[in-house]
Amino acid sequence: MKGEVRSSTTVWIITLLTCGLYGLYMVYLWANELKNYLGKEDINPVVEAIIAYFCAPFAIYRLAGHLHEAQTRAGCAGPEPQGTKLAIMSLICSLGFKMFQDEINKVWESGGGAPATF
């Protein structure tokens, strides 16, 4: 089951405007989408959101490993592990959230993900 293709800029701006609360919601959504797509029961979206509440870069780093697996499974051209880069960029004006959405969109677009509902 594929996730939604969302505007990464919209995710980033709303995360900034809500002082990171929307980012927590996005971490939950990303974890849930990756869990469903990969069929891994060990991914717990609630736990990932709680980790993101205390340390967003660590949560994004954890999800980046699953993102890399999803990109490989979807056949994205030349996927490379990006956990460290995404974690560092999440410290710089929350840009990691924008970049993560860009990367997960590649997975959903490779097989026609659902359009965004917002």
C-alpha positions in Angstrom: 0.0 0.0 0.0 1.4 3.3 -1.1 1.3 6.6 0.8 0.3 10.1 -0.3 2.4 12.3 -2.5 2.5 15.6 -0.6 4.1 19.0 -1.3 7.4 19.1 0.6 7.3 22.9 0.7 3.8 22.8 2.4 5.0 20.2 4.9 8.0 22.4 5.7 6.1 25.7 6.0 3.3 24.2 8.2 6.0 22.6 10.4 7.6 26.0 10.9 4.3 27.8 11.5 3.2 25.3 14.1 6.6 25.3 15.9 7.2 21.7 15.0 3.8 20.2 16.0 2.9 19.4 12.4 6.3 17.8 12.1 5.4 15.4 14.8 2.2 14.5 13.0 4.3 14.0 9.8 6.7 11.7 11.6 3.7 9.7 12.7 2.3 9.6 9.1 5.6 8.7 7.5 6.1 5.9 10.0 2.6 4.6 9.4 3.0 4.7 5.6 6.4 3.0 5.7 5.1 0.4 8.1 2.2 -0.4 5.6 4.4 -0.2 2.5 7.2 -2.4 3.9 4.9 -4.7 5.8 7.0 -4.3 9.0 5.2 -4.7 12.2 8.2 -3.5 14.2 7.7 0.1 13.0 5.5 1.8 15.6 4.3 5.2 14.5 3.3 6.3 18.0 6.8 5.5 19.4 8.4 7.4 16.5 6.3 10.4 17.2 7.2 10.3 20.8 10.9 10.1 19.9 10.4 13.0 17.5 8.9 15.1 20.4 12.1 14.7 22.4 14.6 14.6 19.5 13.3 15.1 16.0 16.7 14.5 14.3 17.0 11.1 15.9 13.5 10.1 14.8 14.2 11.2 11.3 17.5 9.3 11.3 15.6 6.2 12.5 13.0 6.5 9.7 15.6 7.2 7.1 16.7 3.6 7.3 13.2 2.4 6.5 13.0 5.1 3.8 16.1 3.7 2.1 14.6 0.2 2.1 11.4 1.5 0.6 13.3 3.4 -2.1 15.3 0.2 -2.9 12.1 -1.8 -3.1 10.4 0.8 -5.3 13.3 0.8 -7.7 14.2 4.4 -7.3 17.3 5.3 -9.2 20.4 5.1 -7.1 19.0 5.3 -3.6 21.6 6.0 -0.9 21.3 6.0 2.9 20.6 9.6 3.9 19.9 9.3 7.6 22.8 11.6 8.8 22.1 14.3 6.2 18.3 14.3 7.0 19.0 14.5 10.7 21.4 17.4 10.4 19.1 19.3 8.0 16.2 18.9 10.5 18.3 21.1 12.9 18.5 23.8 10.3 15.1 25.5 10.1 13.4 22.0 10.0 14.7 21.5 6.4 15.0 17.7 7.2 11.2 17.5 7.1 11.1 19.0 3.6 13.9 16.8 2.4 12.3 13.6 3.9 9.0 14.4 2.2 10.9 14.9 -1.1 12.5 11.5 -0.7 9.4 9.6 0.4 7.5 11.2 -2.6 10.0 9.4 -4.9 8.8 6.1 -3.5 5.1 6.9 -3.9 5.6 8.4 -7.4 7.4 5.4 -8.6 4.2 3.5 -8.5 1.5 6.1 -8.5 0.9 7.1 -4.9 -2.3 8.6 -3.8 -2.7 12.4 -4.3 -2.5 14.6 -1.2 -5.7 15.4 0.6 -4.8 18.8 1.9 
